[in-house]
C-alpha cells in the first residue's frame, strides 16, 4: 500500500504524458504481482466494487473530530478524501504496524462484513500518514483521477512490453484484475492470452468532429454518409452459446437488455446504436434512459420500452475477421447477415445519398430538434475504404453534429469540483424564470476556460447568500448562456424539464438576470 500511495502522489503532481508513462512503467518493473495488477485496475477505473462507502468515511471522521470543524474543513477543501486524510487525528497511543500490500488490502476488505470493514478502515487510517490515507480513501471509493485515461494506460502497457496497442486492448477486455497473465505476456514470460472461446469486447473505432476544411473535402465517390442517431454506442458479441451486449467502453450491459441478448439469431461481432423503437418509430433518448437504469427490467418494462439496435458495422461474422476489409465490404456482409436473419429488434443503417457538398449540408439541416427531430444528432461521414481500426484514426470517420441549442439561464447554486478543481467552485446549477421565481433546469461543469473558471469562482465567493455543506447559494444575478443537445420531460426537477449534455457556452457578464429566458421558451423544444 505504501508503494501504491507513492505512485499516486507522483502521478497526481506530475504533468506531461511522457513523465507519467515513465512513472508507471518503473512501478510495474519494481512491484510484484498481484499488487501491480490491482494498481493498474484502480488507475484505469476497472475496479467493479467499492471497498467501503463514503457514508462510512463520514461516520468515522465525525466520531473523531468536531462535526462542525469537519463541515468547515470539507466546505473549504471541497473533496472528502483529501479533507479526511488531513483531518484524521494522529493516533499517538497506537503502535504503528507495517501497511499491507495492495492485494492483501483488497482481499481483506472484500471478505469482511460491514462491522469488520469499519474496524479495518479505522486501523489502517490510524497507521497511515496523510498521503497514504488519501490514496486508501480514493482507492476504496473508486474515486481516482490522476490524469491517466484507460486508453493512455493501454498505450503505456504496450510500450512497456514492446507490443502492439491493438493486441493489448483486445486482451485487456478479456481478462480481469489483477492482470497477471497480461503482465507476464508483456514481459515475455508467457504466451499471449487466448480468448477465442469467449465472448469478449473488441475495442471500437471512433470518429473525429469535423471542421470546415474537412467538410469541403467530402466527395460522394470516396465517402459514405449515415444518420447519427441519438442513442448509445453498443457492440453485440454473439459467440458459441453466449451473447453479450457491451457499451462503447466495454461495460457489460446485457442484464438491462435481455430482450436483445436472448433473441440474437447469428454469431457475430457487430457495431451499432442502441435505441428504443416502438410502432416503427424511434423514441427520444429519454425513453432509452428508462432502460439504462434498470438492472432487471420486468417484461412489462421491456414491452413499454422495446430495445432496438441499428447496426452500421461488422467486425466479425461467424469465424471470419472483417476488420481488415474495407467499410463497403464489411457493410455488404452485414446487410446480408441481417437480411438472412430478420428480427424486428435489429436493422441496418442505410447510407444517405448526396451528390455534392450542398446536398450534404441540406441533409445535416434535417437533424435539427427545433424542427421536431429529436432522434438524430447529425451525420456520420465515413471513408468507403476505411479499415476497422481501434481508437480514433485520423481522416477515416467524422461526426458532423447539428448545432447545439442555447438558452440564457441564471446561476442558482455552485459546488466545488473534484481533483484539481477541488479548490474552485466549478459545478453550477442554473434555472429559468417562471413568473417571479427561478426554477432549476440543470447543472454544468464544462465549457469554460481556466481563466473563466477563476472569474466564476471569485464571483461565487463574493455573491454567496447561503451555504448548504459544500454547496453555495448565490445571488440570482449572473446569466450563463447554456448550450445543450435536447430537452426532455423530467420529474426530478421542479421545472419539469431536463437538458441533455448541458455545458456553459458563454458567460453573460453584460446581461441582467431579469433578461434571462423564461421556462416556456425552453418547453417549446420538448
C-alpha positions, 0 to 999 in steps of 0.5 A, a space after each residue: 500500500 505504501 508503494 501504491 500511495 507513492 505512485 499516486 502522489 507522483 502521478 497526481 503532481 506530475 504533468 506531461 504524458 511522457 513523465 507519467 508513462 515513465 512513472 508507471 512503467 518503473 512501478 510495474 518493473 519494481 512491484 510484484 504481482 498481484 499488487 501491480 495488477 490491482 494498481 493498474 485496475 484502480 488507475 484505469 477505473 476497472 475496479 467493479 466494487 467499492 471497498 467501503 462507502 463514503 457514508 462510512 468515511 463520514 461516520 468515522 471522521 465525525 466520531 473523531 473530530 468536531 462535526 462542525 470543524 469537519 463541515 468547515 474543513 470539507 466546505 473549504 477543501 471541497 473533496 472528502 478524501 483529501 479533507 479526511 486524510 488531513 483531518 484524521 487525528 494522529 493516533 499517538 497511543 497506537 503502535 504503528 504496524 507495517 501497511 499491507 500490500 495492495 492485494 492483501 488490502 483488497 482481499 481483506 476488505 472484500 471478505 469482511 462484513 460491514 462491522 469488520 470493514 469499519 474496524 479495518 478502515 479505522 486501523 489502517 487510517 490510524 497507521 497511515 500518514 496523510 498521503 497514504 490515507 488519501 490514496 486508501 480513501 480514493 482507492 476504496 471509493 473508486 474515486 481516482 483521477 490522476 490524469 491517466 485515461 484507460 486508453 493512455 494506460 493501454 498505450 503505456 502497457 504496450 510500450 512497456 512490453 514492446 507490443 502492439 496497442 491493438 493486441 493489448 486492448 483486445 486482451 485487456 477486455 478479456 481478462 480481469 484484475 489483477 492482470 497477471 497473465 497480461 503482465 507476464 505476456 508483456 514481459 515475455 514470460 508467457 504466451 499471449 492470452 487466448 480468448 477465442 472461446 469467449 465472448 469478449 469486447 473488441 475495442 471500437 473505432 471512433 470518429 473525429 468532429 469535423 471542421 470546415 476544411 474537412 467538410 469541403 473535402 467530402 466527395 460522394 465517390 470516396 465517402 459514405 454518409 449515415 444518420 447519427 442517431 441519438 442513442 448509445 454506442 453498443 457492440 453485440 458479441 454473439 459467440 458459441 452459446 453466449 451473447 453479450 451486449 457491451 457499451 462503447 467502453 466495454 461495460 457489460 450491459 446485457 442484464 438491462 437488455 435481455 430482450 436483445 441478448 436472448 433473441 440474437 439469431 447469428 454469431 457475430 461481432 457487430 457495431 451499432 446504436 442502441 435505441 428504443 423503437 416502438 410502432 416503427 418509430 424511434 423514441 427520444 433518448 429519454 425513453 432509452 434512459 428508462 432502460 439504462 437504469 434498470 438492472 432487471 427490467 420486468 417484461 412489462 418494462 421491456 414491452 413499454 420500452 422495446 430495445 432496438 439496435 441499428 447496426 452500421 458495422 461488422 467486425 466479425 461474422 461467424 469465424 471470419 475477421 472483417 476488420 481488415 476489409 474495407 467499410 463497403 465490404 464489411 457493410 455488404 456482409 452485414 446487410 446480408 447477415 441481417 437480411 438472412 436473419 430478420 428480427 424486428 429488434 435489429 436493422 441496418 443503417 442505410 447510407 444517405 445519398 448526396 451528390 455534392 457538398 450542398 446536398 450534404 449540408 441540406 441533409 445535416 439541416 434535417 437533424 435539427 430538434 427545433 424542427 421536431 427531430 429529436 432522434 438524430 444528432 447529425 451525420 456520420 461521414 465515413 471513408 468507403 475504404 476505411 479499415 476497422 481500426 481501434 481508437 480514433 484514426 485520423 481522416 477515416 470517420 467524422 461526426 458532423 453534429 447539428 448545432 447545439 441549442 442555447 438558452 440564457 439561464 441564471 446561476 442558482 447554486 455552485 459546488 466545488 469540483 473534484 481533483 484539481 478543481 477541488 479548490 474552485 467552485 466549478 459545478 453550477 446549477 442554473 434555472 429559468 424564470 417562471 413568473 417571479 421565481 427561478 426554477 432549476 433546469 440543470 447543472 454544468 461543469 464544462 465549457 469554460 476556460 481556466 481563466 473563466 473558471 477563476 472569474 466564476 469562482 471569485 464571483 461565487 465567493 463574493 455573491 454567496 447568500 447561503 451555504 448548504 455543506 459544500 454547496 453555495 447559494 448565490 445571488 440570482 444575478 449572473 446569466 450563463 448562456 447554456 448550450 445543450 443537445 435536447 430537452 426532455 420531460 423530467 420529474 426530478 426537477 421542479 421545472 419539469 424539464 431536463 437538458 441533455 449534455 448541458 455545458 456553459 457556452 458563454 458567460 453573460 457578464 453584460 446581461 441582467 438576470 431579469 433578461 434571462 429566458 423564461 421556462 416556456 421558451 425552453 418547453 417549446 423544444 420538448 
